Amino acid sequence: MRPALYEEFLQTIHELIRKVLPQDTTVATSNMRMRQVLTCLHGTAALLIAHPRAYGLTKVKAIKDAEDTIMRLLRD
């Protein structure tokens, strides 16, 4: 059941990302952007949990950093 839920989650995220990107964006590019967004979120969460002081992170700063990065990924 877990793989099916994960696939459904990724499909939903991918559909949302495709709606934000230009219509002529290839599936390969939207897949890459999805991986980049998930990498940003995962990495930011990991840094916040494991080493917040080393990176000067608070929950608010981590959210802001992730939002800024995701906006840049989906805008470029």
All heavy atoms as a GROMACS GRO file, in nm:
protein
  606
    1MET      N    1   0.081  -0.119   0.000
    1MET     CA    2   0.000   0.000   0.000
    1MET      C    3   0.087   0.127   0.000
    1MET      O    4   0.053   0.225  -0.063
    1MET     CB    5  -0.092  -0.001   0.122
    1MET     CG    6  -0.187   0.114   0.124
    1MET     SD    7  -0.311   0.083   0.249
    1MET     CE    8  -0.383   0.242   0.258
    2ARG      N    9   0.200   0.123   0.070
    2ARG     CA   10   0.287   0.239   0.079
    2ARG      C   11   0.336   0.286  -0.058
    2ARG      O   12   0.330   0.406  -0.086
    2ARG     CB   13   0.404   0.210   0.172
    2ARG     CG   14   0.494   0.330   0.189
    2ARG     CD   15   0.604   0.302   0.285
    2ARG     NE   16   0.557   0.338   0.418
    2ARG     CZ   17   0.627   0.322   0.527
    2ARG    NH1   18   0.745   0.269   0.522
    2ARG    NH2   19   0.580   0.360   0.643
    3PRO      N   20   0.383   0.197  -0.146
    3PRO     CA   21   0.426   0.244  -0.279
    3PRO      C   22   0.313   0.312  -0.357
    3PRO      O   23   0.336   0.411  -0.426
    3PRO     CB   24   0.474   0.118  -0.350
    3PRO     CG   25   0.513   0.025  -0.240
    3PRO     CD   26   0.416   0.055  -0.128
    4ALA      N   27   0.192   0.261  -0.346
    4ALA     CA   28   0.080   0.322  -0.417
    4ALA      C   29   0.051   0.462  -0.364
    4ALA      O   30   0.025   0.554  -0.442
    4ALA     CB   31  -0.044   0.233  -0.404
    5LEU      N   32   0.058   0.479  -0.233
    5LEU     CA   33   0.036   0.612  -0.174
    5LEU      C   34   0.146   0.709  -0.217
    5LEU      O   35   0.119   0.825  -0.246
    5LEU     CB   36   0.030   0.603  -0.022
    5LEU     CG   37  -0.094   0.538   0.037
    5LEU    CD1   38  -0.080   0.522   0.188
    5LEU    CD2   39  -0.217   0.620   0.005
    6TYR      N   40   0.268   0.660  -0.220
    6TYR     CA   41   0.380   0.744  -0.261
    6TYR      C   42   0.365   0.787  -0.407
    6TYR      O   43   0.386   0.903  -0.441
    6TYR     CB   44   0.512   0.670  -0.239
    6TYR     CG   45   0.633   0.754  -0.265
    6TYR    CD1   46   0.661   0.864  -0.183
    6TYR    CD2   47   0.718   0.726  -0.371
    6TYR    CE1   48   0.772   0.943  -0.207
    6TYR    CE2   49   0.830   0.806  -0.395
    6TYR     CZ   50   0.855   0.913  -0.312
    6TYR     OH   51   0.965   0.991  -0.336
    7GLU      N   52   0.327   0.694  -0.492
    7GLU     CA   53   0.305   0.726  -0.633
    7GLU      C   54   0.193   0.829  -0.649
    7GLU      O   55   0.203   0.922  -0.728
    7GLU     CB   56   0.273   0.600  -0.713
    7GLU     CG   57   0.392   0.516  -0.744
    7GLU     CD   58   0.495   0.589  -0.830
    7GLU    OE1   59   0.456   0.659  -0.926
    7GLU    OE2   60   0.615   0.576  -0.799
    8GLU      N   61   0.086   0.812  -0.573
    8GLU     CA   62  -0.026   0.907  -0.579
    8GLU      C   63   0.020   1.045  -0.532
    8GLU      O   64  -0.015   1.147  -0.591
    8GLU     CB   65  -0.142   0.857  -0.493
    8GLU     CG   66  -0.264   0.945  -0.501
    8GLU     CD   67  -0.380   0.892  -0.417
    8GLU    OE1   68  -0.384   0.770  -0.388
    8GLU    OE2   69  -0.465   0.973  -0.379
    9PHE      N   70   0.099   1.048  -0.425
    9PHE     CA   71   0.152   1.174  -0.375
    9PHE      C   72   0.238   1.243  -0.481
    9PHE      O   73   0.220   1.362  -0.510
    9PHE     CB   74   0.235   1.148  -0.248
    9PHE     CG   75   0.315   1.267  -0.203
    9PHE    CD1   76   0.254   1.373  -0.136
    9PHE    CD2   77   0.451   1.272  -0.225
    9PHE    CE1   78   0.328   1.482  -0.094
    9PHE    CE2   79   0.526   1.381  -0.184
    9PHE     CZ   80   0.464   1.486  -0.118
   10LEU      N   81   0.330   1.168  -0.542
   10LEU     CA   82   0.417   1.227  -0.645
   10LEU      C   83   0.336   1.274  -0.765
   10LEU      O   84   0.365   1.380  -0.822
   10LEU     CB   85   0.523   1.126  -0.689
   10LEU     CG   86   0.633   1.096  -0.589
   10LEU    CD1   87   0.731   0.994  -0.647
   10LEU    CD2   88   0.706   1.222  -0.547
   11GLN      N   89   0.237   1.198  -0.803
   11GLN     CA   90   0.152   1.238  -0.917
   11GLN      C   91   0.081   1.369  -0.887
   11GLN      O   92   0.073   1.458  -0.972
   11GLN     CB   93   0.050   1.129  -0.949
   11GLN     CG   94  -0.044   1.170  -1.057
   11GLN     CD   95  -0.056   1.067  -1.165
   11GLN    OE1   96  -0.004   0.958  -1.154
   11GLN    NE2   97  -0.123   1.102  -1.271
   12THR      N   98   0.029   1.383  -0.766
   12THR     CA   99  -0.041   1.506  -0.727
   12THR      C  100   0.056   1.624  -0.728
   12THR      O  101   0.022   1.730  -0.782
   12THR     CB  102  -0.104   1.490  -0.587
   12THR    OG1  103  -0.196   1.381  -0.592
   12THR    CG2  104  -0.175   1.616  -0.544
   13ILE      N  105   0.173   1.607  -0.672
   13ILE     CA  106   0.274   1.714  -0.672
   13ILE      C  107   0.312   1.749  -0.815
   13ILE      O  108   0.322   1.867  -0.851
   13ILE     CB  109   0.399   1.673  -0.591
   13ILE    CG1  110   0.362   1.650  -0.444
   13ILE    CG2  111   0.510   1.776  -0.604
   13ILE    CD1  112   0.309   1.771  -0.371
   14HIS      N  113   0.332   1.649  -0.898
   14HIS     CA  114   0.372   1.672  -1.037
   14HIS      C  115   0.263   1.750  -1.111
   14HIS      O  116   0.293   1.843  -1.188
   14HIS     CB  117   0.403   1.540  -1.107
   14HIS     CG  118   0.464   1.559  -1.242
   14HIS    ND1  119   0.404   1.514  -1.356
   14HIS    CD2  120   0.579   1.620  -1.281
   14HIS    CE1  121   0.480   1.546  -1.460
   14HIS    NE2  122   0.586   1.610  -1.416
   15GLU      N  123   0.138   1.715  -1.090
   15GLU     CA  124   0.027   1.788  -1.155
   15GLU      C  125   0.024   1.934  -1.113
   15GLU      O  126   0.003   2.023  -1.196
   15GLU     CB  127  -0.106   1.720  -1.122
   15GLU     CG  128  -0.126   1.587  -1.192
   15GLU     CD  129  -0.249   1.512  -1.143
   15GLU    OE1  130  -0.330   1.570  -1.067
   15GLU    OE2  131  -0.263   1.394  -1.179
   16LEU      N  132   0.046   1.959  -0.984
   16LEU     CA  133   0.050   2.098  -0.936
   16LEU      C  134   0.164   2.176  -0.999
   16LEU      O  135   0.148   2.291  -1.041
   16LEU     CB  136   0.062   2.100  -0.784
   16LEU     CG  137  -0.060   2.052  -0.706
   16LEU    CD1  138  -0.027   2.037  -0.559
   16LEU    CD2  139  -0.176   2.147  -0.726
   17ILE      N  140   0.279   2.113  -1.007
   17ILE     CA  141   0.395   2.179  -1.067
   17ILE      C  142   0.371   2.207  -1.214
   17ILE      O  143   0.402   2.315  -1.265
   17ILE     CB  144   0.523   2.095  -1.043
   17ILE    CG1  145   0.562   2.107  -0.895
   17ILE    CG2  146   0.637   2.138  -1.134
   17ILE    CD1  147   0.672   2.015  -0.851
   18ARG      N  148   0.311   2.113  -1.285
   18ARG     CA  149   0.282   2.134  -1.428
   18ARG      C  150   0.186   2.251  -1.448
   18ARG      O  151   0.195   2.322  -1.548
   18ARG     CB  152   0.226   2.007  -1.491
   18ARG     CG  153   0.336   1.902  -1.506
   18ARG     CD  154   0.310   1.795  -1.606
   18ARG     NE  155   0.276   1.837  -1.740
   18ARG     CZ  156   0.362   1.870  -1.836
   18ARG    NH1  157   0.491   1.872  -1.811
   18ARG    NH2  158   0.321   1.901  -1.957
   19LYS      N  159   0.094   2.273  -1.356
   19LYS     CA  160   0.001   2.385  -1.367
   19LYS      C  161   0.070   2.520  -1.352
   19LYS      O  162   0.025   2.619  -1.407
   19LYS     CB  163  -0.110   2.372  -1.263
   19LYS     CG  164  -0.210   2.263  -1.294
   19LYS     CD  165  -0.317   2.255  -1.189
   19LYS     CE  166  -0.413   2.141  -1.222
   19LYS     NZ  167  -0.518   2.126  -1.123
   20VAL      N  168   0.179   2.522  -1.277
   20VAL     CA  169   0.251   2.647  -1.252
   20VAL      C  170   0.350   2.678  -1.365
   20VAL      O  171   0.371   2.795  -1.398
   20VAL     CB  172   0.326   2.638  -1.117
   20VAL    CG1  173   0.414   2.760  -1.094
   20VAL    CG2  174   0.226   2.623  -1.003
   21LEU      N  175   0.407   2.575  -1.423
   21LEU     CA  176   0.506   2.595  -1.529
   21LEU      C  177   0.436   2.633  -1.660
   21LEU      O  178   0.318   2.606  -1.679
   21LEU     CB  179   0.588   2.466  -1.548
   21LEU     CG  180   0.677   2.427  -1.430
   21LEU    CD1  181   0.738   2.290  -1.456
   21LEU    CD2  182   0.785   2.530  -1.406
   22PRO      N  183   0.510   2.694  -1.752
   22PRO     CA  184   0.452   2.725  -1.883
   22PRO      C  185   0.396   2.600  -1.950
   22PRO      O  186   0.448   2.489  -1.931
   22PRO     CB  187   0.570   2.782  -1.961
   22PRO     CG  188   0.664   2.832  -1.858
   22PRO     CD  189   0.649   2.741  -1.740
   23GLN      N  190   0.291   2.616  -2.029
   23GLN     CA  191   0.224   2.502  -2.093
   23GLN      C  192   0.314   2.420  -2.183
   23GLN      O  193   0.293   2.300  -2.198
   23GLN     CB  194   0.103   2.551  -2.172
   23GLN     CG  195  -0.013   2.589  -2.086
   23GLN     CD  196  -0.136   2.622  -2.170
   23GLN    OE1  197  -0.126   2.653  -2.288
   23GLN    NE2  198  -0.251   2.618  -2.106
   24ASP      N  199   0.415   2.484  -2.242
   24ASP     CA  200   0.502   2.410  -2.334
   24ASP      C  201   0.619   2.340  -2.263
   24ASP      O  202   0.707   2.285  -2.328
   24ASP     CB  203   0.554   2.503  -2.444
   24ASP     CG  204   0.638   2.618  -2.389
   24ASP    OD1  205   0.632   2.647  -2.268
   24ASP    OD2  206   0.710   2.681  -2.470
   25THR      N  207   0.617   2.337  -2.130
   25THR     CA  208   0.722   2.269  -2.054
   25THR      C  209   0.714   2.119  -2.079
   25THR      O  210   0.605   2.060  -2.070
   25THR     CB  211   0.708   2.298  -1.904
   25THR    OG1  212   0.714   2.439  -1.883
   25THR    CG2  213   0.816   2.230  -1.823
   26THR      N  214   0.826   2.058  -2.108
   26THR     CA  215   0.827   1.914  -2.133
   26THR      C  216   0.805   1.837  -2.002
   26THR      O  217   0.831   1.890  -1.894
   26THR     CB  218   0.961   1.869  -2.194
   26THR    OG1  219   1.065   1.890  -2.097
   26THR    CG2  220   0.991   1.943  -2.323
   27VAL      N  221   0.761   1.713  -2.016
   27VAL     CA  222   0.742   1.628  -1.899
   27VAL      C  223   0.876   1.605  -1.830
   27VAL      O  224   0.884   1.605  -1.707
   27VAL     CB  225   0.675   1.494  -1.939
   27VAL    CG1  226   0.673   1.398  -1.822
   27VAL    CG2  227   0.534   1.519  -1.989
   28ALA      N  228   0.982   1.589  -1.908
   28ALA     CA  229   1.115   1.570  -1.849
   28ALA      C  230   1.154   1.688  -1.762
   28ALA      O  231   1.207   1.672  -1.651
   28ALA     CB  232   1.219   1.547  -1.958
   29THR      N  233   1.126   1.809  -1.810
   29THR     CA  234   1.160   1.928  -1.732
   29THR      C  235   1.072   1.940  -1.608
   29THR      O  236   1.121   1.972  -1.499
   29THR     CB  237   1.148   2.055  -1.819
   29THR    OG1  238   1.241   2.045  -1.926
   29THR    CG2  239   1.173   2.181  -1.739
   30SER      N  240   0.944   1.912  -1.621
   30SER     CA  241   0.857   1.921  -1.503
   30SER      C  242   0.893   1.813  -1.400
   30SER      O  243   0.886   1.838  -1.280
   30SER     CB  244   0.709   1.914  -1.541
   30SER     OG  245   0.676   1.793  -1.602
   31ASN      N  246   0.934   1.696  -1.446
   31ASN     CA  247   0.982   1.593  -1.354
   31ASN      C  248   1.108   1.640  -1.281
   31ASN      O  249   1.123   1.617  -1.161
   31ASN     CB  250   1.011   1.462  -1.428
   31ASN     CG  251   0.888   1.381  -1.453
   31ASN    OD1  252   0.793   1.385  -1.374
   31ASN    ND2  253   0.886   1.306  -1.562
   32MET      N  254   1.199   1.704  -1.355
   32MET     CA  255   1.321   1.756  -1.295
   32MET      C  256   1.287   1.862  -1.190
   32MET      O  257   1.340   1.862  -1.079
   32MET     CB  258   1.412   1.816  -1.401
   32MET     CG  259   1.537   1.881  -1.344
   32MET     SD  260   1.638   1.966  -1.469
   32MET     CE  261   1.527   2.097  -1.520
   33ARG      N  262   1.195   1.952  -1.223
   33ARG     CA  263   1.154   2.057  -1.128
   33ARG      C  264   1.091   1.994  -1.004
   33ARG      O  265   1.115   2.040  -0.892
   33ARG     CB  266   1.058   2.155  -1.193
   33ARG     CG  267   1.122   2.243  -1.295
   33ARG     CD  268   1.215   2.344  -1.229
   33ARG     NE  269   1.268   2.435  -1.328
   33ARG     CZ  270   1.397   2.451  -1.353
   33ARG    NH1  271   1.486   2.382  -1.285
   33ARG    NH2  272   1.437   2.535  -1.445
   34MET      N  273   1.012   1.889  -1.021
   34MET     CA  274   0.952   1.822  -0.907
   34MET      C  275   1.062   1.765  -0.816
   34MET      O  276   1.056   1.781  -0.694
   34MET     CB  277   0.858   1.710  -0.951
   34MET     CG  278   0.794   1.638  -0.833
   34MET     SD  279   0.683   1.504  -0.880
   34MET     CE  280   0.798   1.388  -0.950
   35ARG      N  281   1.160   1.699  -0.875
   35ARG     CA  282   1.271   1.645  -0.795
   35ARG      C  283   1.345   1.756  -0.723
   35ARG      O  284   1.383   1.742  -0.606
   35ARG     CB  285   1.366   1.565  -0.882
   35ARG     CG  286   1.311   1.432  -0.929
   35ARG     CD  287   1.417   1.346  -0.995
   35ARG     NE  288   1.484   1.412  -1.106
   35ARG     CZ  289   1.438   1.413  -1.232
   35ARG    NH1  290   1.326   1.352  -1.261
   35ARG    NH2  291   1.506   1.474  -1.327
   36GLN      N  292   1.364   1.869  -0.789
   36GLN     CA  293   1.434   1.981  -0.727
   36GLN      C  294   1.353   2.039  -0.611
   36GLN      O  295   1.410   2.073  -0.507
   36GLN     CB  296   1.463   2.089  -0.831
   36GLN     CG  297   1.567   2.046  -0.933
   36GLN     CD  298   1.576   2.142  -1.050
   36GLN    OE1  299   1.481   2.210  -1.087
   36GLN    NE2  300   1.695   2.146  -1.111
   37VAL      N  301   1.222   2.051  -0.627
   37VAL     CA  302   1.136   2.101  -0.520
   37VAL      C  303   1.143   2.006  -0.400
   37VAL      O  304   1.160   2.049  -0.285
   37VAL     CB  305   0.991   2.119  -0.569
   37VAL    CG1  306   0.894   2.135  -0.452
   37VAL    CG2  307   0.981   2.237  -0.664
   38LEU      N  308   1.131   1.877  -0.426
   38LEU     CA  309   1.135   1.780  -0.316
   38LEU      C  310   1.271   1.778  -0.250
   38LEU      O  311   1.281   1.764  -0.127
   38LEU     CB  312   1.095   1.641  -0.367
   38LEU     CG  313   0.949   1.629  -0.412
   38LEU    CD1  314   0.923   1.493  -0.475
   38LEU    CD2  315   0.854   1.654  -0.296
   39THR      N  316   1.377   1.793  -0.328
   39THR     CA  317   1.512   1.800  -0.272
   39THR      C  318   1.527   1.921  -0.182
   39THR      O  319   1.583   1.912  -0.072
   39THR     CB  320   1.617   1.806  -0.386
   39THR    OG1  321   1.607   1.686  -0.463
   39THR    CG2  322   1.757   1.820  -0.332
   40CYS      N  323   1.476   2.034  -0.225
   40CYS     CA  324   1.478   2.156  -0.145
   40CYS      C  325   1.406   2.134  -0.012
   40CYS      O  326   1.459   2.167   0.095
   40CYS     CB  327   1.416   2.271  -0.222
   40CYS     SG  328   1.385   2.418  -0.122
   41LEU      N  329   1.287   2.080  -0.018
   41LEU     CA  330   1.209   2.059   0.104
   41LEU      C  331   1.276   1.959   0.197
   41LEU      O  332   1.285   1.981   0.319
   41LEU     CB  333   1.068   2.011   0.068
   41LEU     CG  334   0.980   2.113  -0.003
   41LEU    CD1  335   0.851   2.048  -0.051
   41LEU    CD2  336   0.951   2.232   0.088
   42HIS      N  337   1.323   1.850   0.142
   42HIS     CA  338   1.387   1.746   0.223
   42HIS      C  339   1.515   1.799   0.285
   42HIS      O  340   1.541   1.781   0.404
   42HIS     CB  341   1.416   1.623   0.136
   42HIS     CG  342   1.473   1.510   0.213
   42HIS    ND1  343   1.608   1.491   0.228
   42HIS    CD2  344   1.413   1.411   0.282
   42HIS    CE1  345   1.630   1.384   0.302
   42HIS    NE2  346   1.513   1.334   0.337
   43GLY      N  347   1.597   1.865   0.205
   43GLY     CA  348   1.723   1.918   0.255
   43GLY      C  349   1.704   2.024   0.362
   43GLY      O  350   1.772   2.024   0.464
   44THR      N  351   1.610   2.113   0.339
   44THR     CA  352   1.583   2.218   0.437
   44THR      C  353   1.533   2.159   0.568
   44THR      O  354   1.577   2.199   0.676
   44THR     CB  355   1.482   2.320   0.382
   44THR    OG1  356   1.535   2.377   0.262
   44THR    CG2  357   1.455   2.431   0.481
   45ALA      N  358   1.444   2.062   0.559
   45ALA     CA  359   1.393   1.996   0.680
   45ALA      C  360   1.506   1.924   0.753
   45ALA      O  361   1.515   1.932   0.876
   45ALA     CB  362   1.281   1.898   0.644
   46ALA      N  363   1.592   1.856   0.679
   46ALA     CA  364   1.704   1.785   0.742
   46ALA      C  365   1.798   1.881   0.814
   46ALA      O  366   1.842   1.854   0.927
   46ALA     CB  367   1.780   1.704   0.637
   47LEU      N  368   1.829   1.994   0.751
   47LEU     CA  369   1.916   2.093   0.815
   47LEU      C  370   1.851   2.152   0.939
   47LEU      O  371   1.918   2.173   1.041
   47LEU     CB  372   1.952   2.204   0.717
   47LEU     CG  373   2.040   2.163   0.599
   47LEU    CD1  374   2.058   2.282   0.504
   47LEU    CD2  375   2.173   2.109   0.645
   48LEU      N  376   1.723   2.180   0.931
   48LEU     CA  377   1.651   2.236   1.044
   48LEU      C  378   1.650   2.139   1.162
   48LEU      O  379   1.667   2.179   1.277
   48LEU     CB  380   1.508   2.273   1.004
   48LEU     CG  381   1.422   2.336   1.113
   48LEU    CD1  382   1.480   2.468   1.161
   48LEU    CD2  383   1.280   2.355   1.062
   49ILE      N  384   1.633   2.012   1.133
   49ILE     CA  385   1.628   1.911   1.240
   49ILE      C  386   1.767   1.882   1.296
   49ILE      O  387   1.786   1.878   1.418
   49ILE     CB  388   1.564   1.780   1.187
   49ILE    CG1  389   1.416   1.803   1.158
   49ILE    CG2  390   1.584   1.665   1.286
   49ILE    CD1  391   1.352   1.693   1.075
   50ALA      N  392   1.865   1.864   1.209
   50ALA     CA  393   1.996   1.816   1.252
   50ALA      C  394   2.094   1.926   1.294
   50ALA      O  395   2.169   1.909   1.389
   50ALA     CB  396   2.059   1.731   1.142
   51HIS      N  397   2.095   2.038   1.222
   51HIS     CA  398   2.198   2.141   1.246
   51HIS      C  399   2.143   2.283   1.234
   51HIS      O  400   2.199   2.365   1.160
   51HIS     CB  401   2.312   2.124   1.146
   51HIS     CG  402   2.371   1.988   1.142
   51HIS    ND1  403   2.449   1.939   1.245
   51HIS    CD2  404   2.362   1.889   1.052
   51HIS    CE1  405   2.488   1.816   1.215
   51HIS    NE2  406   2.435   1.783   1.099
   52PRO      N  407   2.038   2.317   1.304
   52PRO     CA  408   1.979   2.450   1.285
   52PRO      C  409   2.075   2.563   1.319
   52PRO      O  410   2.080   2.664   1.248
   52PRO     CB  411   1.857   2.449   1.377
   52PRO     CG  412   1.883   2.342   1.477
   52PRO     CD  413   1.967   2.240   1.407
   53ARG      N  414   2.152   2.549   1.425
   53ARG     CA  415   2.242   2.658   1.464
   53ARG      C  416   2.354   2.678   1.363
   53ARG      O  417   2.392   2.792   1.334
   53ARG     CB  418   2.302   2.631   1.601
   53ARG     CG  419   2.205   2.661   1.711
   53ARG     CD  420   2.272   2.660   1.845
   53ARG     NE  421   2.183   2.590   1.937
   53ARG     CZ  422   2.221   2.516   2.037
   53ARG    NH1  423   2.348   2.501   2.065
   53ARG    NH2  424   2.132   2.458   2.112
   54ALA      N  425   2.406   2.570   1.310
   54ALA     CA  426   2.516   2.580   1.214
   54ALA      C  427   2.474   2.660   1.090
   54ALA      O  428   2.557   2.726   1.028
   54ALA     CB  429   2.563   2.441   1.173
   55TYR      N  430   2.348   2.654   1.055
   55TYR     CA  431   2.298   2.723   0.936
   55TYR      C  432   2.214   2.845   0.970
   55TYR      O  433   2.155   2.907   0.881
   55TYR     CB  434   2.218   2.626   0.848
   55TYR     CG  435   2.305   2.516   0.793
   55TYR    CD1  436   2.313   2.393   0.856
   55TYR    CD2  437   2.384   2.538   0.682
   55TYR    CE1  438   2.395   2.293   0.808
   55TYR    CE2  439   2.468   2.440   0.632
   55TYR     CZ  440   2.472   2.317   0.696
   55TYR     OH  441   2.555   2.220   0.648
   56GLY      N  442   2.207   2.879   1.097
   56GLY     CA  443   2.129   2.994   1.139
   56GLY      C  444   1.981   2.980   1.108
   56GLY      O  445   1.914   3.077   1.074
   57LEU      N  446   1.930   2.858   1.120
   57LEU     CA  447   1.791   2.832   1.083
   57LEU      C  448   1.698   2.835   1.202
   57LEU      O  449   1.728   2.783   1.308
   57LEU     CB  450   1.778   2.695   1.015
   57LEU     CG  451   1.829   2.683   0.873
   57LEU    CD1  452   1.814   2.540   0.825
   57LEU    CD2  453   1.756   2.778   0.781
   58THR      N  454   1.585   2.895   1.180
   58THR     CA  455   1.468   2.883   1.267
   58THR      C  456   1.360   2.824   1.178
   58THR      O  457   1.377   2.817   1.055
   58THR     CB  458   1.421   3.020   1.319
   58THR    OG1  459   1.381   3.100   1.206
   58THR    CG2  460   1.531   3.091   1.397
   59LYS      N  461   1.250   2.785   1.236
   59LYS     CA  462   1.140   2.731   1.156
   59LYS      C  463   1.095   2.835   1.052
   59LYS      O  464   1.076   2.802   0.935
   59LYS     CB  465   1.024   2.690   1.245
   59LYS     CG  466   0.909   2.628   1.172
   59LYS     CD  467   0.799   2.586   1.267
   59LYS     CE  468   0.680   2.532   1.192
   59LYS     NZ  469   0.570   2.494   1.281
   60VAL      N  470   1.082   2.960   1.096
   60VAL     CA  471   1.037   3.066   1.005
   60VAL      C  472   1.137   3.088   0.892
   60VAL      O  473   1.098   3.099   0.775
   60VAL     CB  474   1.014   3.198   1.085
   60VAL    CG1  475   0.989   3.314   0.992
   60VAL    CG2  476   0.898   3.181   1.182
   61LYS      N  477   1.266   3.091   0.924
   61LYS     CA  478   1.369   3.112   0.820
   61LYS      C  479   1.373   2.992   0.725
   61LYS      O  480   1.388   3.010   0.604
   61LYS     CB  481   1.506   3.134   0.882
   61LYS     CG  482   1.614   3.152   0.778
   61LYS     CD  483   1.719   3.247   0.820
   61LYS     CE  484   1.832   3.263   0.722
   61LYS     NZ  485   1.801   3.265   0.583
   62ALA      N  486   1.360   2.873   0.777
   62ALA     CA  487   1.361   2.754   0.691
   62ALA      C  488   1.245   2.757   0.592
   62ALA      O  489   1.262   2.727   0.473
   62ALA     CB  490   1.356   2.627   0.776
   63ILE      N  491   1.128   2.794   0.640
   63ILE     CA  492   1.011   2.803   0.551
   63ILE      C  493   1.034   2.910   0.445
   63ILE      O  494   1.006   2.889   0.328
   63ILE     CB  495   0.882   2.830   0.633
   63ILE    CG1  496   0.847   2.706   0.715
   63ILE    CG2  497   0.767   2.871   0.542
   63ILE    CD1  498   0.738   2.730   0.819
   64LYS      N  499   1.083   3.025   0.487
   64LYS     CA  500   1.109   3.135   0.392
   64LYS      C  501   1.212   3.093   0.288
   64LYS      O  502   1.195   3.117   0.168
   64LYS     CB  503   1.157   3.260   0.469
   64LYS     CG  504   1.199   3.376   0.382
   64LYS     CD  505   1.080   3.457   0.338
   64LYS     CE  506   1.121   3.588   0.276
   64LYS     NZ  507   1.133   3.586   0.132
   65ASP      N  508   1.321   3.031   0.332
   65ASP     CA  509   1.424   2.984   0.239
   65ASP      C  510   1.365   2.885   0.138
   65ASP      O  511   1.392   2.894   0.018
   65ASP     CB  512   1.540   2.917   0.313
   65ASP     CG  513   1.629   3.014   0.387
   65ASP    OD1  514   1.610   3.138   0.374
   65ASP    OD2  515   1.719   2.968   0.460
   66ALA      N  516   1.286   2.791   0.187
   66ALA     CA  517   1.226   2.691   0.098
   66ALA      C  518   1.130   2.756   0.000
   66ALA      O  519   1.131   2.726  -0.120
   66ALA     CB  520   1.156   2.583   0.180
   67GLU      N  521   1.046   2.847   0.049
   67GLU     CA  522   0.953   2.917  -0.040
   67GLU      C  523   1.028   2.995  -0.148
   67GLU      O  524   0.989   2.990  -0.265
   67GLU     CB  525   0.864   3.012   0.040
   67GLU     CG  526   0.758   2.944   0.122
   67GLU     CD  527   0.680   3.040   0.210
   67GLU    OE1  528   0.726   3.155   0.233
   67GLU    OE2  529   0.572   3.000   0.257
   68ASP      N  530   1.131   3.067  -0.108
   68ASP     CA  531   1.208   3.145  -0.205
   68ASP      C  532   1.273   3.056  -0.311
   68ASP      O  533   1.270   3.087  -0.430
   68ASP     CB  534   1.317   3.228  -0.135
   68ASP     CG  535   1.262   3.342  -0.052
   68ASP    OD1  536   1.141   3.374  -0.066
   68ASP    OD2  537   1.339   3.399   0.027
   69THR      N  538   1.327   2.946  -0.267
   69THR     CA  539   1.392   2.854  -0.360
   69THR      C  540   1.291   2.791  -0.455
   69THR      O  541   1.315   2.783  -0.576
   69THR     CB  542   1.468   2.745  -0.283
   69THR    OG1  543   1.567   2.808  -0.200
   69THR    CG2  544   1.536   2.646  -0.377
   70ILE      N  545   1.179   2.747  -0.402
   70ILE     CA  546   1.076   2.684  -0.486
   70ILE      C  547   1.021   2.784  -0.587
   70ILE      O  548   1.002   2.751  -0.705
   70ILE     CB  549   0.967   2.622  -0.400
   70ILE    CG1  550   1.023   2.501  -0.326
   70ILE    CG2  551   0.846   2.583  -0.483
   70ILE    CD1  552   0.936   2.447  -0.215
   71MET      N  553   0.999   2.907  -0.544
   71MET     CA  554   0.951   3.010  -0.638
   71MET      C  555   1.052   3.030  -0.750
   71MET      O  556   1.014   3.041  -0.868
   71MET     CB  557   0.926   3.142  -0.565
   71MET     CG  558   0.807   3.137  -0.472
   71MET     SD  559   0.652   3.098  -0.557
   71MET     CE  560   0.633   3.242  -0.658
   72ARG      N  561   1.178   3.033  -0.717
   72ARG     CA  562   1.282   3.049  -0.820
   72ARG      C  563   1.284   2.929  -0.914
   72ARG      O  564   1.295   2.946  -1.036
   72ARG     CB  565   1.418   3.068  -0.754
   72ARG     CG  566   1.530   3.074  -0.855
   72ARG     CD  567   1.656   3.117  -0.792
   72ARG     NE  568   1.666   3.260  -0.824
   72ARG     CZ  569   1.759   3.338  -0.779
   72ARG    NH1  570   1.849   3.294  -0.696
   72ARG    NH2  571   1.764   3.464  -0.814
   73LEU      N  572   1.271   2.809  -0.861
   73LEU     CA  573   1.271   2.690  -0.944
   73LEU      C  574   1.154   2.689  -1.042
   73LEU      O  575   1.168   2.648  -1.157
   73LEU     CB  576   1.264   2.563  -0.857
   73LEU     CG  577   1.389   2.524  -0.784
   73LEU    CD1  578   1.356   2.415  -0.681
   73LEU    CD2  579   1.498   2.478  -0.879
   74LEU      N  580   1.039   2.731  -0.996
   74LEU     CA  581   0.920   2.724  -1.079
   74LEU      C  582   0.904   2.847  -1.171
   74LEU      O  583   0.826   2.844  -1.264
   74LEU     CB  584   0.796   2.707  -0.992
   74LEU     CG  585   0.795   2.576  -0.911
   74LEU    CD1  586   0.671   2.570  -0.825
   74LEU    CD2  587   0.808   2.455  -1.001
   75ARG      N  588   0.978   2.950  -1.143
   75ARG     CA  589   0.970   3.071  -1.224
   75ARG      C  590   1.070   3.069  -1.339
   75ARG      O  591   1.043   3.125  -1.444
   75ARG     CB  592   0.996   3.191  -1.132
   75ARG     CG  593   0.966   3.324  -1.191
   75ARG     CD  594   0.991   3.435  -1.094
   75ARG     NE  595   1.117   3.416  -1.022
   75ARG     CZ  596   1.136   3.452  -0.897
   75ARG    NH1  597   1.041   3.507  -0.828
   75ARG    NH2  598   1.252   3.431  -0.838
   76ASP      N  599   1.184   3.008  -1.318
   76ASP     CA  600   1.290   3.007  -1.422
   76ASP      C  601   1.266   2.905  -1.529
   76ASP      O  602   1.206   2.807  -1.516
   76ASP     CB  603   1.427   2.983  -1.357
   76ASP     CG  604   1.466   3.101  -1.267
   76ASP    OD1  605   1.408   3.209  -1.280
   76ASP    OD2  606   1.556   3.080  -1.184
   0.00000   0.00000   0.00000
